[in-house]
Amino acid sequence: MSENKITLGKTLKDARIAKGFTLDDLQQATKIQKRYLMAIEDQQFDELPGDFYVRAFIKQYADMVDLDGAELLKQFDSALPSTQTQEYVDKVNETNPETRSQQRKVDERSSQLRRLIPLTGVVVVVLLVLVGIWYAAAKSSHSTTKQNVDSSSVSVSGSSSSSSSSSSSSASKKSSSKKSTKTASFKQLSATTSGSTWEMKNASSKPKISLAATGSSWIAVKVSGSTVWQGTLSASTTHTLTLPSSATSVTFNFGNAPVTTVKVDGKKFAFNSTTATSNATSSSSSTTDTTTTSSSSTTTSSSQVQEVTLEFK
């Protein structure tokens, strides 16, 4: 019995060495712990987890080193611990190799799939790039074809399009010409010894006021009764302000009107001019009215302190 035990362990060990396997290799292949493999080779079966595992591990060991596990178990049966029943052992001997073989096949397929995944990813990326290039080329070709067709259509209807374009251009120029003639203009509505009231047509939505003086002049600017700016200008200073879009009129108070210059939207507001006063006179007015207005305006022009109101229309 002792001779059989030694022969069994030595037989398995010699077969392993002949296959070039280490105990670590065998452990990885059979999933049997290394200490159990060493116990089998040393015939120390009591270190295995149970009597049944002795026969199961020996058979699995033998099959891995290309020995007939079932035959080896029969040969050294007397040297091995007995199991529950012989029928149970036979069933394990029949099913265990198949199960192990199936598991090995599953592992091999998994390994192949892991190797194929990166390659598959590369192939998919290449295909996507090629499809993108093809789509871009097809779209570019379609766009070129459409452009050629549109060019042909334009050439065929060239004369009618030219006529239409010329008419449109002429209408646009006329419209621009009409707009350009709508320049800002001032008209005096009334005048007193202390000031005057004027009307401005075609002012911008936010009139820009520019103030200057040839000498010292105090000025106050009011919108809707509220002072928006006041100060003193000299010959070397100017002031510019923009009125709000809600402003319908602006009132100027001049401390030295004769030396003061006012521009609205870049156009000079000649509130001191007697000529402007005469322009305020209606063509239907009598000579007497004109003389009276001019005289009043002259009086106003000579006054240094004035209040001038400009209404926007």
SERO-4910 file (N, C-alpha, C, O; in steps of 0.05 Angstrom, whole numbers):
BEGIN
 pado doro    nc1    nc2    nc3   cac1   cac2   cac3    cc1    cc2    cc3    oc1    oc2    oc3
  Met    A     17    -24      0      0      0      0     17     25      0     12     44    -14
  Ser    A     39     24     17     58     46     17     71     50     -9     76     72    -18
  Glu    A     78     27    -22     91     29    -49     72     41    -69     81     56    -86
  Asn    A     46     34    -68     27     45    -86     24     75    -83     22     90   -103
  Lys    A     24     84    -58     21    113    -53     44    128    -65     41    149    -77
  Ile    A     69    118    -60     93    131    -71     92    131   -101     99    151   -114
  Thr    A     84    109   -113     84    106   -142     63    125   -154     67    136   -175
  Leu    A     40    129   -140     19    147   -150     29    176   -151     27    189   -171
  Gly    A     40    185   -129     49    213   -128     72    218   -148     73    238   -161
  Lys    A     91    198   -149    113    201   -167    105    200   -196    115    215   -213
  Thr    A     85    183   -202     74    181   -229     63    208   -238     69    217   -260
  Leu    A     47    221   -221     35    247   -228     56    268   -231     56    285   -249
  Lys    A     75    268   -212     96    289   -212    114    286   -237    120    306   -250
  Asp    A    122    261   -244    138    256   -267    124    265   -293    136    277   -311
  Ala    A     97    260   -294     82    267   -318     80    298   -320     82    309   -342
  Arg    A     78    312   -298     77    341   -298    103    353   -308    104    371   -324
  Ile    A    125    342   -297    151    352   -305    156    346   -335    168    363   -349
  Ala    A    147    323   -344    151    316   -372    135    335   -390    144    341   -413
  Lys    A    113    345   -381     97    364   -396    108    393   -394    100    410   -409
  Gly    A    126    397   -376    139    423   -373    122    442   -356    125    466   -357
  Phe    A    104    430   -340     86    447   -323     99    450   -296    111    432   -285
  Thr    A     96    474   -285    103    479   -256     77    476   -240     55    474   -251
  Leu    A     80    475   -214     56    473   -197     38    498   -201     14    496   -199
  Asp    A     51    521   -206     35    546   -211     19    543   -236     -4    552   -238
  Asp    A     32    532   -257     17    528   -282     -7    510   -278    -28    515   -288
  Leu    A     -2    488   -263    -23    469   -259    -46    481   -242    -69    476   -246
  Gln    A    -38    497   -223    -58    511   -206    -76    529   -223   -101    529   -219
  Gln    A    -64    544   -242    -79    562   -259    -97    547   -278   -120    555   -284
  Ala    A    -88    524   -288   -103    509   -307   -126    493   -294   -148    491   -305
  Thr    A   -121    481   -270   -141    464   -257   -158    479   -237   -179    468   -228
  Lys    A   -149    503   -229   -162    518   -207   -160    504   -181   -175    510   -162
  Ile    A   -142    484   -178   -137    470   -153   -114    485   -139    -93    490   -151
  Gln    A   -117    491   -113    -97    505    -99    -70    490    -99    -70    465    -99
  Lys    A    -49    505   -100    -22    494   -102    -15    475    -79     -2    455    -82
  Arg    A    -25    482    -55    -19    465    -32    -32    438    -34    -22    418    -23
  Tyr    A    -55    437    -47    -68    411    -51    -53    394    -72    -51    370    -69
  Leu    A    -43    408    -92    -27    394   -113     -2    382   -100      6    359   -106
  Met    A     11    398    -83     35    388    -70     28    365    -51     44    346    -49
  Ala    A      5    366    -38     -4    344    -20     -8    319    -36     -2    297    -26
  Ile    A    -20    321    -60    -24    297    -77      2    285    -84      5    261    -83
  Glu    A     22    302    -93     48    291   -101     62    278    -77     78    260    -81
  Asp    A     58    289    -53     71    278    -29     54    256    -15     62    247      6
  Gln    A     32    249    -28     15    227    -17      2    235     10     -5    217     25
  Gln    A      0    260     16    -12    269     41    -41    277     37    -48    300     37
  Phe    A    -58    256     33    -86    260     25   -103    272     47   -124    283     42
  Asp    A    -93    269     72   -109    280     94   -109    311     95   -124    323    109
  Glu    A    -91    324     79    -91    353     78   -111    364     58   -115    389     57
  Leu    A   -124    347     42   -144    355     23   -170    360     38   -174    349     60
  Pro    A   -189    376     28   -213    384     42   -232    361     48   -250    364     65
  Gly    A   -230    338     35   -247    315     40   -239    291     23   -224    293      4
  Asp    A   -250    267     31   -243    243     17   -251    244    -13   -237    234    -30
  Phe    A   -275    256    -18   -284    257    -45   -265    274    -62   -260    267    -85
  Tyr    A   -255    296    -51   -238    314    -66   -211    301    -73   -198    309    -92
  Val    A   -203    280    -57   -178    266    -63   -179    254    -91   -162    258   -107
  Arg    A   -201    239    -96   -204    225   -122   -209    246   -144   -198    244   -166
  Ala    A   -226    266   -138   -232    286   -159   -208    301   -167   -203    306   -191
  Phe    A   -191    310   -147   -167    326   -154   -146    309   -168   -133    319   -187
  Ile    A   -143    283   -159   -124    266   -173   -131    261   -202   -114    262   -220
  Lys    A   -158    257   -207   -166    252   -234   -162    277   -252   -154    276   -275
  Gln    A   -169    300   -240   -165    325   -255   -135    331   -260   -128    339   -282
  Tyr    A   -119    325   -240    -90    328   -243    -80    310   -266    -65    319   -283
  Ala    A    -89    284   -265    -80    265   -285    -88    273   -313    -72    271   -332
  Asp    A   -113    282   -316   -122    290   -343   -106    314   -354   -102    315   -378
  Met    A    -98    332   -337    -83    355   -346    -55    348   -355    -44    362   -372
  Val    A    -44    326   -345    -17    318   -354    -18    295   -374      1    280   -378
  Asp    A    -42    292   -386    -46    272   -407    -44    243   -397    -34    226   -411
  Leu    A    -53    238   -372    -55    211   -362    -85    204   -361   -102    222   -359
  Asp    A    -91    178   -362   -119    169   -360   -127    170   -330   -119    152   -315
  Gly    A   -142    191   -323   -149    194   -295   -165    171   -283   -160    162   -261
  Ala    A   -185    162   -299   -202    140   -289   -186    115   -285   -189    101   -265
  Glu    A   -168    109   -304   -151     85   -302   -132     87   -278   -128     68   -264
  Leu    A   -122    111   -274   -103    115   -252   -117    111   -225   -105    100   -206
  Leu    A   -142    121   -223   -157    117   -198   -163     87   -193   -161     78   -170
  Lys    A   -169     73   -214   -174     44   -210   -148     30   -202   -149     12   -185
  Gln    A   -126     38   -214   -100     24   -208    -92     28   -179    -81     10   -167
  Phe    A    -96     52   -169    -88     58   -141   -111     61   -123   -109     75   -103
  Asp    A   -134     48   -129   -158     50   -113   -153     43    -84   -164     56    -66
  Ser    A   -138     22    -79   -134     13    -52   -117     32    -35   -118     32    -10
  Ala    A   -102     49    -48    -85     68    -34    -99     95    -28    -88    112    -15
  Leu    A   -124     97    -38   -139    123    -36   -161    120    -16   -172     98    -12
  Pro    A   -169    142     -3   -192    141     16   -217    134      0   -221    142    -23
  Ser    A   -235    120     13   -261    113      1   -279    137      1   -278    154     19
  Thr    A   -297    138    -19   -317    160    -21   -344    150    -13   -346    128     -3
  Gln    A   -365    166    -17   -392    159     -8   -401    133    -20   -407    114     -6
  Thr    A   -403    132    -47   -411    108    -62   -395    107    -88   -387    127    -98
  Gln    A   -392     83    -98   -378     80   -123   -393     92   -146   -382    103   -165
  Glu    A   -420     91   -144   -437    102   -165   -432    133   -167   -431    144   -188
  Tyr    A   -430    145   -143   -426    174   -143   -398    181   -155   -396    201   -169
  Val    A   -378    165   -148   -352    169   -159   -352    166   -189   -340    182   -203
  Asp    A   -366    146   -199   -367    142   -228   -381    165   -242   -373    173   -264
  Lys    A   -401    175   -229   -416    198   -241   -397    222   -242   -397    237   -262
  Val    A   -382    227   -221   -363    249   -221   -342    245   -243   -334    264   -257
  Asn    A   -332    220   -245   -312    214   -265   -322    218   -293   -306    225   -311
  Glu    A   -348    214   -297   -359    217   -324   -364    247   -331   -358    256   -353
  Thr    A   -374    261   -311   -383    289   -317   -360    309   -313   -360    329   -327
  Asn    A   -342    304   -296   -322    324   -290   -304    332   -313   -300    356   -318
  Pro    A   -294    312   -329   -278    320   -352   -294    336   -373   -283    355   -385
  Glu    A   -319    329   -376   -335    344   -396   -340    372   -387   -338    391   -402
  Thr    A   -346    374   -361   -350    401   -350   -326    418   -352   -327    442   -360
  Arg    A   -302    406   -346   -277    421   -348   -271    428   -377   -261    450   -382
  Ser    A   -277    410   -396   -272    415   -424   -290    438   -434   -281    455   -449
  Gln    A   -315    437   -425   -334    459   -433   -325    485   -422   -326    506   -435
  Gln    A   -316    485   -396   -306    509   -385   -282    520   -400   -280    544   -403
  Arg    A   -264    502   -408   -241    510   -423   -249    523   -449   -237    543   -458
  Lys    A   -269    511   -462   -278    523   -488   -290    551   -483   -286    569   -499
  Val    A   -306    554   -461   -317    580   -455   -295    600   -451   -297    623   -460
  Asp    A   -274    592   -436   -252    610   -431   -238    618   -456   -230    641   -460
  Glu    A   -234    599   -474   -221    604   -499   -238    624   -516   -227    642   -529
  Arg    A   -264    620   -517   -281    638   -532   -280    667   -520   -280    687   -535
  Ser    A   -280    668   -493   -279    694   -481   -253    708   -487   -253    732   -493
  Ser    A   -231    693   -488   -205    704   -495   -205    714   -523   -194    735   -529
  Gln    A   -217    699   -541   -218    707   -569   -235    733   -573   -228    751   -588
  Leu    A   -257    734   -558   -274    758   -559   -259    782   -549   -261    804   -561
  Arg    A   -244    779   -527   -228    802   -517   -208    811   -537   -202    835   -538
  Arg    A   -196    793   -552   -177    801   -572   -191    814   -596   -179    832   -609
  Leu    A   -215    806   -602   -229    816   -626   -242    844   -621   -246    859   -640
  Ile    A   -248    850   -595   -262    875   -590   -246    900   -599   -258    917   -613
  Pro    A   -220    902   -593   -205    926   -603   -205    927   -633   -207    948   -645
  Leu    A   -201    904   -646   -200    903   -675   -227    911   -687   -228    926   -707
  Thr    A   -249    902   -675   -275    910   -684   -280    940   -682   -291    952   -699
  Gly    A   -270    951   -659   -273    980   -656   -258    996   -677   -269   1015   -688
  Val    A   -234    987   -684   -219   1001   -705   -233    999   -732   -235   1019   -746
  Val    A   -244    975   -738   -259    972   -763   -283    990   -764   -289   1002   -785
  Val    A   -298    992   -742   -321   1009   -741   -314   1038   -746   -327   1053   -761
  Val    A   -292   1047   -733   -283   1075   -736   -276   1081   -765   -283   1102   -776
  Val    A   -261   1062   -777   -253   1066   -805   -278   1067   -823   -279   1084   -841
  Leu    A   -297   1050   -818   -322   1050   -835   -336   1077   -832   -346   1088   -851
  Leu    A   -338   1087   -807   -351   1113   -802   -337   1135   -817   -350   1153   -828
  Val    A   -311   1135   -816   -296   1156   -831   -301   1154   -861   -305   1175   -874
  Leu    A   -301   1130   -871   -306   1127   -900   -334   1136   -908   -338   1149   -928
  Val    A   -354   1129   -891   -381   1137   -896   -383   1168   -895   -397   1180   -912
  Gly    A   -369   1180   -875   -369   1210   -874   -357   1223   -898   -368   1242   -909
  Ile    A   -335   1212   -908   -322   1223   -932   -341   1220   -956   -344   1238   -972
  Trp    A   -353   1196   -958   -372   1192   -981   -395   1211   -980   -403   1222  -1000
  Tyr    A   -406   1215   -956   -429   1233   -953   -422   1262   -960   -436   1276   -974
  Ala    A   -398   1271   -950   -389   1298   -956   -385   1302   -986   -392   1323   -998
  Ala    A   -373   1282   -999   -368   1284  -1028   -395   1284  -1043   -398   1300  -1062
  Ala    A   -414   1268  -1035   -440   1267  -1048   -455   1293  -1045   -467   1303  -1064
  Lys    A   -453   1305  -1021   -466   1330  -1016   -454   1353  -1032   -468   1370  -1043
  Ser    A   -427   1353  -1034   -413   1373  -1049   -421   1371  -1079   -425   1391  -1092
  Ser    A   -422   1346  -1089   -429   1342  -1117   -458   1351  -1123   -463   1364  -1143
  His    A   -476   1345  -1103   -503   1354  -1107   -506   1384  -1107   -521   1396  -1123
  Ser    A   -490   1397  -1089   -491   1427  -1087   -480   1439  -1113   -491   1459  -1123
  Thr    A   -459   1427  -1124   -447   1438  -1149   -467   1435  -1172   -470   1454  -1188
  Thr    A   -480   1412  -1174   -500   1407  -1195   -523   1427  -1193   -532   1438  -1213
  Lys    A   -532   1432  -1168   -554   1450  -1164   -546   1479  -1171   -562   1494  -1183
  Gln    A   -521   1486  -1165   -512   1513  -1172   -510   1517  -1202   -517   1538  -1212
  Asn    A   -501   1496  -1216   -500   1498  -1245   -528   1501  -1257   -532   1516  -1276
  Val    A   -547   1486  -1246   -575   1488  -1256   -586   1516  -1251   -599   1528  -1268
  Asp    A   -580   1527  -1227   -590   1554  -1221   -577   1575  -1239   -590   1594  -1248
  Ser    A   -551   1571  -1245   -537   1589  -1263   -549   1589  -1291   -552   1610  -1304
  Ser    A   -556   1565  -1300   -569   1562  -1327   -596   1577  -1327   -603   1590  -1346
  Ser    A   -611   1574  -1305   -637   1587  -1303   -634   1617  -1304   -649   1631  -1317
  Val    A   -613   1627  -1290   -609   1656  -1290   -601   1666  -1317   -610   1687  -1326
  Ser    A   -585   1650  -1332   -576   1658  -1359   -600   1659  -1378   -602   1677  -1394
  Val    A   -618   1639  -1376   -641   1638  -1394   -659   1662  -1389   -669   1674  -1408
  Ser    A   -663   1669  -1364   -682   1691  -1358   -666   1717  -1353   -676   1734  -1338
  Gly    A   -643   1719  -1365   -626   1742  -1360   -638   1768  -1367   -636   1787  -1351
  Ser    A   -650   1770  -1390   -661   1795  -1399   -683   1805  -1381   -684   1829  -1374
  Ser    A   -701   1787  -1374   -724   1795  -1357   -713   1803  -1329   -723   1821  -1317
  Ser    A   -693   1788  -1320   -683   1794  -1293   -668   1820  -1293   -670   1836  -1274
  Ser    A   -654   1826  -1315   -640   1851  -1317   -659   1875  -1317   -655   1895  -1303
  Ser    A   -681   1872  -1332   -701   1893  -1332   -713   1897  -1305   -717   1920  -1296
  Ser    A   -720   1874  -1291   -732   1876  -1265   -712   1889  -1246   -720   1905  -1229
  Ser    A   -686   1881  -1248   -666   1892  -1230   -662   1921  -1235   -659   1937  -1216
  Ser    A   -663   1930  -1261   -660   1958  -1267   -683   1974  -1256   -679   1996  -1245
  Ser    A   -707   1963  -1259   -730   1977  -1248   -729   1980  -1218   -735   2001  -1207
  Ser    A   -720   1958  -1205   -718   1958  -1176   -697   1978  -1167   -700   1993  -1148
  Ser    A   -674   1978  -1183   -653   1997  -1176   -662   2026  -1179   -656   2043  -1162
  Ser    A   -677   2031  -1200   -687   2059  -1205   -706   2067  -1183   -704   2089  -1173
  Ala    A   -723   2048  -1175   -742   2055  -1154   -728   2060  -1128   -735   2077  -1112
  Ser    A   -707   2043  -1123   -691   2047  -1098   -678   2074  -1098   -677   2087  -1077
  Lys    A   -666   2081  -1121   -652   2107  -1123   -672   2130  -1119   -665   2149  -1105
  Lys    A   -696   2128  -1131   -716   2149  -1127   -724   2151  -1098   -727   2173  -1088
  Ser    A   -727   2127  -1086   -735   2128  -1057   -714   2141  -1041   -719   2156  -1022
  Ser    A   -688   2134  -1047   -666   2145  -1032   -664   2175  -1036   -658   2191  -1018
  Ser    A   -670   2183  -1062   -669   2212  -1068   -690   2227  -1053   -685   2249  -1043
  Lys    A   -714   2215  -1051   -736   2228  -1036   -729   2230  -1006   -734   2251   -994
  Lys    A   -716   2209   -996   -709   2209   -968   -688   2231   -962   -688   2245   -942
  Ser    A   -669   2233   -981   -647   2251   -977   -656   2280   -978   -643   2298   -967
  Thr    A   -679   2286   -992   -689   2313   -993   -703   2321   -968   -708   2345   -963
  Lys    A   -709   2302   -950   -723   2308   -925   -702   2317   -904   -697   2303   -885
  Thr    A   -690   2340   -908   -671   2351   -890   -684   2367   -868   -707   2375   -871
  Ala    A   -670   2370   -846   -682   2385   -823   -685   2414   -831   -668   2426   -845
  Ser    A   -706   2426   -820   -711   2455   -826   -724   2468   -801   -737   2455   -785
  Phe    A   -719   2493   -798   -729   2508   -775   -749   2530   -785   -746   2541   -806
  Lys    A   -769   2534   -769   -789   2555   -775   -797   2568   -750   -805   2555   -730
  Gln    A   -797   2595   -750   -805   2610   -726   -835   2612   -725   -848   2619   -745
  Leu    A   -846   2606   -701   -875   2607   -698   -884   2633   -685   -905   2643   -691
  Ser    A   -868   2642   -666   -876   2667   -652   -851   2680   -640   -830   2667   -637
  Ala    A   -853   2706   -633   -830   2720   -621   -840   2742   -603   -860   2754   -607
  Thr    A   -825   2745   -581   -830   2766   -561   -805   2781   -555   -783   2774   -566
  Thr    A   -806   2801   -538   -782   2816   -530   -763   2799   -514   -739   2804   -512
  Ser    A   -774   2778   -501   -757   2761   -484   -750   2734   -496   -734   2719   -484
  Gly    A   -761   2728   -519   -754   2702   -531   -771   2696   -555   -784   2713   -566
  Ser    A   -770   2670   -564   -784   2662   -588   -790   2632   -586   -779   2618   -571
  Thr    A   -809   2624   -604   -816   2595   -606   -812   2587   -635   -820   2600   -653
  Trp    A   -799   2563   -638   -792   2553   -664   -803   2525   -668   -809   2510   -649
  Glu    A   -804   2517   -693   -811   2490   -701   -789   2477   -718   -778   2490   -736
  Met    A   -782   2452   -712   -762   2438   -727   -774   2413   -739   -786   2396   -725
  Lys    A   -772   2411   -766   -783   2387   -780   -760   2368   -787   -737   2376   -791
  Asn    A   -767   2342   -788   -748   2321   -796   -724   2318   -776   -702   2312   -785
  Ala    A   -729   2323   -751   -708   2318   -731   -706   2288   -726   -724   2273   -732
  Ser    A   -683   2280   -716   -678   2251   -711   -694   2243   -686   -705   2260   -672
  Ser    A   -696   2217   -681   -711   2207   -658   -699   2216   -632   -713   2219   -612
  Lys    A   -672   2219   -631   -659   2229   -608   -641   2253   -616   -618   2249   -622
  Pro    A   -653   2277   -617   -638   2300   -627   -612   2305   -611   -612   2303   -587
  Lys    A   -591   2312   -626   -565   2317   -614   -561   2347   -614   -561   2360   -636
  Ile    A   -556   2359   -591   -553   2388   -588   -523   2394   -584   -510   2382   -567
  Ser    A   -513   2413   -600   -485   2422   -597   -485   2452   -590   -497   2468   -605
  Leu    A   -472   2459   -569   -471   2487   -560   -443   2498   -561   -424   2484   -554
  Ala    A   -440   2523   -570   -414   2536   -572   -418   2566   -568   -440   2576   -570
  Ala    A   -396   2580   -563   -398   2609   -559   -372   2623   -568   -351   2611   -566
  Thr    A   -375   2647   -577   -351   2663   -584   -341   2680   -561   -320   2693   -563
  Gly    A   -356   2680   -540   -349   2695   -515   -361   2680   -492   -371   2658   -494
  Ser    A   -361   2693   -469   -373   2681   -445   -403   2681   -447   -416   2702   -452
  Ser    A   -416   2657   -443   -445   2655   -445   -455   2634   -426   -445   2611   -426
  Trp    A   -475   2642   -410   -488   2622   -393   -512   2610   -407   -528   2625   -420
  Ile    A   -515   2584   -405   -536   2570   -420   -549   2549   -402   -535   2536   -386
  Ala    A   -576   2546   -404   -591   2525   -390   -608   2511   -411   -621   2524   -428
  Val    A   -609   2484   -410   -626   2468   -429   -646   2453   -413   -640   2439   -394
  Lys    A   -672   2456   -420   -694   2443   -406   -710   2425   -425   -714   2432   -449
  Val    A   -718   2402   -415   -736   2384   -430   -759   2377   -412   -755   2368   -390
  Ser    A   -783   2383   -421   -808   2378   -406   -807   2392   -379   -816   2381   -359
  Gly    A   -795   2416   -378   -794   2432   -354   -772   2425   -335   -768   2439   -315
  Ser    A   -756   2404   -341   -734   2396   -324   -708   2403   -337   -704   2398   -361
  Thr    A   -690   2415   -322   -663   2423   -332   -646   2398   -336   -641   2383   -317
  Val    A   -637   2393   -361   -619   2370   -366   -590   2379   -367   -572   2362   -365
  Trp    A   -585   2405   -370   -557   2415   -369   -557   2445   -366   -575   2458   -377
  Gln    A   -538   2455   -351   -534   2484   -350   -504   2489   -344   -491   2474   -330
  Gly    A   -494   2512   -354   -466   2518   -350   -458   2542   -366   -474   2554   -380
  Thr    A   -433   2550   -363   -422   2574   -377   -401   2565   -397   -383   2550   -391
  Leu    A   -404   2574   -422   -386   2568   -443   -369   2593   -449   -377   2616   -446
  Ser    A   -344   2587   -458   -326   2608   -467   -319   2603   -496   -329   2585   -508
  Ala    A   -302   2620   -506   -294   2617   -535   -279   2591   -540   -278   2582   -563
  Ser    A   -268   2579   -519   -252   2554   -523   -266   2529   -514   -254   2508   -514
  Thr    A   -291   2532   -506   -306   2508   -496   -331   2504   -512   -343   2522   -523
  Thr    A   -340   2479   -512   -365   2471   -525   -379   2450   -507   -366   2439   -489
  His    A   -403   2444   -513   -418   2423   -499   -438   2410   -518   -451   2423   -534
  Thr    A   -439   2384   -515   -458   2368   -532   -475   2350   -515   -464   2338   -496
  Leu    A   -500   2348   -520   -518   2329   -506   -539   2318   -525   -545   2331   -545
  Thr    A   -549   2294   -519   -569   2281   -535   -595   2280   -520   -596   2271   -497
  Leu    A   -616   2290   -532   -642   2290   -519   -655   2263   -520   -649   2247   -538
  Pro    A   -672   2256   -500   -686   2230   -501   -706   2228   -523   -715   2249   -534
  Ser    A   -712   2204   -531   -730   2200   -554   -759   2209   -547   -775   2214   -565
  Ser    A   -764   2212   -521   -791   2221   -513   -794   2251   -515   -817   2262   -512
  Ala    A   -772   2266   -520   -774   2295   -520   -789   2305   -545   -783   2297   -567
  Thr    A   -808   2322   -540   -824   2335   -562   -815   2364   -566   -822   2376   -586
  Ser    A   -800   2375   -546   -791   2402   -549   -767   2406   -530   -763   2390   -512
  Val    A   -752   2427   -534   -730   2434   -517   -730   2465   -513   -735   2479   -532
  Thr    A   -723   2474   -489   -723   2503   -484   -695   2511   -476   -682   2499   -458
  Phe    A   -685   2532   -488   -658   2543   -483   -662   2570   -468   -678   2586   -476
  Asn    A   -646   2574   -447   -644   2600   -434   -616   2610   -438   -597   2598   -428
  Phe    A   -613   2632   -452   -587   2643   -459   -582   2668   -442   -598   2686   -441
  Gly    A   -558   2669   -430   -550   2693   -415   -536   2713   -433   -535   2737   -426
  Asn    A   -525   2704   -455   -512   2722   -474   -517   2710   -502   -499   2700   -515
  Ala    A   -542   2713   -511   -551   2700   -536   -535   2708   -560   -530   2691   -577
  Pro    A   -527   2733   -564   -513   2741   -589   -487   2725   -594   -479   2722   -617
  Val    A   -473   2717   -573   -448   2703   -577   -451   2673   -577   -432   2658   -578
  Thr    A   -476   2663   -575   -481   2634   -572   -489   2622   -599   -505   2633   -614
  Thr    A   -479   2598   -604   -485   2583   -628   -497   2556   -620   -487   2543   -603
  Val    A   -519   2548   -633   -533   2523   -628   -536   2507   -654   -544   2518   -674
  Lys    A   -529   2481   -652   -534   2463   -675   -551   2440   -665   -547   2429   -643
  Val    A   -571   2432   -682   -588   2410   -676   -584   2389   -698   -590   2395   -721
  Asp    A   -575   2365   -690   -569   2344   -710   -550   2354   -731   -552   2346   -754
  Gly    A   -531   2371   -723   -511   2381   -741   -519   2405   -758   -503   2416   -773
  Lys    A   -545   2413   -756   -555   2436   -771   -557   2461   -753   -568   2459   -731
  Lys    A   -546   2483   -762   -545   2507   -746   -573   2518   -742   -589   2522   -760
  Phe    A   -579   2523   -716   -605   2534   -708   -601   2564   -704   -592   2573   -683
  Ala    A   -609   2580   -725   -604   2609   -726   -627   2624   -711   -642   2639   -724
  Phe    A   -629   2620   -685   -650   2633   -670   -646   2663   -667   -665   2677   -660
  Asn    A   -621   2673   -673   -615   2702   -671   -618   2716   -698   -616   2740   -700
  Ser    A   -623   2700   -720   -623   2711   -747   -650   2725   -754   -671   2713   -749
  Thr    A   -648   2749   -764   -672   2762   -773   -682   2750   -799   -706   2751   -805
  Thr    A   -663   2738   -814   -671   2724   -839   -689   2700   -832   -709   2695   -846
  Ala    A   -681   2685   -811   -698   2662   -803   -725   2672   -794   -745   2658   -798
  Thr    A   -726   2696   -782   -751   2706   -773   -769   2712   -797   -793   2707   -796
  Ser    A   -757   2723   -818   -774   2730   -841   -784   2704   -854   -805   2704   -866
  Asn    A   -768   2682   -852   -777   2656   -864   -802   2646   -849   -817   2631   -861
  Ala    A   -805   2654   -824   -828   2644   -808   -854   2657   -818   -875   2647   -811
  Thr    A   -851   2679   -833   -875   2693   -842   -889   2678   -865   -875   2672   -884
  Ser    A   -914   2673   -863   -929   2658   -884   -930   2675   -909   -930   2699   -908
  Ser    A   -931   2661   -932   -932   2674   -957   -958   2689   -960   -960   2708   -977
  Ser    A   -978   2682   -944  -1004   2695   -946  -1006   2718   -927  -1027   2732   -927
  Ser    A   -985   2724   -911   -986   2746   -892   -983   2773   -907   -972   2774   -929
  Ser    A   -993   2793   -895   -992   2820   -907   -965   2832   -901   -950   2823   -884
  Thr    A   -959   2853   -916   -933   2868   -913   -931   2879   -885   -909   2880   -873
  Thr    A   -953   2887   -874   -953   2899   -847   -945   2878   -827   -929   2884   -809
  Asp    A   -956   2853   -829   -950   2831   -811   -920   2825   -812   -907   2820   -792
  Thr    A   -910   2824   -837   -882   2817   -841   -864   2837   -827   -844   2830   -814
  Thr    A   -870   2863   -831   -855   2884   -819   -855   2883   -789   -835   2887   -776
  Thr    A   -879   2876   -778   -882   2874   -749   -866   2852   -738   -852   2855   -717
  Thr    A   -867   2828   -751   -853   2804   -742   -823   2809   -743   -808   2802   -725
  Ser    A   -813   2821   -766   -785   2826   -769   -775   2846   -748   -754   2843   -737
  Ser    A   -792   2865   -743   -785   2885   -723   -783   2872   -696   -764   2878   -680
  Ser    A   -802   2854   -690   -802   2840   -664   -778   2822   -662   -765   2821   -641
  Ser    A   -771   2808   -684   -748   2790   -684   -723   2806   -680   -705   2797   -666
  Thr    A   -721   2830   -693   -697   2846   -690   -694   2854   -661   -671   2855   -651
  Thr    A   -716   2860   -648   -715   2867   -620   -705   2844   -604   -688   2846   -586
  Thr    A   -715   2820   -611   -707   2796   -597   -678   2790   -601   -663   2783   -583
  Ser    A   -668   2794   -627   -641   2788   -633   -622   2805   -618   -600   2797   -611
  Ser    A   -630   2830   -612   -612   2848   -598   -611   2843   -569   -594   2854   -555
  Ser    A   -630   2827   -558   -631   2821   -530   -611   2800   -523   -609   2779   -536
  Gln    A   -596   2805   -501   -576   2785   -493   -589   2761   -478   -581   2738   -483
  Val    A   -608   2767   -461   -622   2746   -446   -647   2737   -462   -665   2753   -467
  Gln    A   -647   2712   -469   -670   2702   -485   -678   2674   -475   -662   2659   -464
  Glu    A   -703   2668   -480   -714   2640   -476   -725   2631   -502   -744   2642   -513
  Val    A   -712   2610   -513   -720   2600   -540   -730   2571   -537   -717   2554   -526
  Thr    A   -754   2567   -547   -766   2540   -547   -767   2529   -575   -775   2542   -593
  Leu    A   -757   2504   -578   -757   2490   -603   -773   2465   -602   -768   2447   -586
  Glu    A   -794   2464   -618   -813   2442   -618   -806   2423   -642   -798   2433   -663
  Phe    A   -807   2397   -638   -800   2377   -658   -825   2366   -671   -844   2358   -658
  Lys    A   -825   2366   -698   -848   2356   -714   -839   2334   -732   -856   2323   -746
***
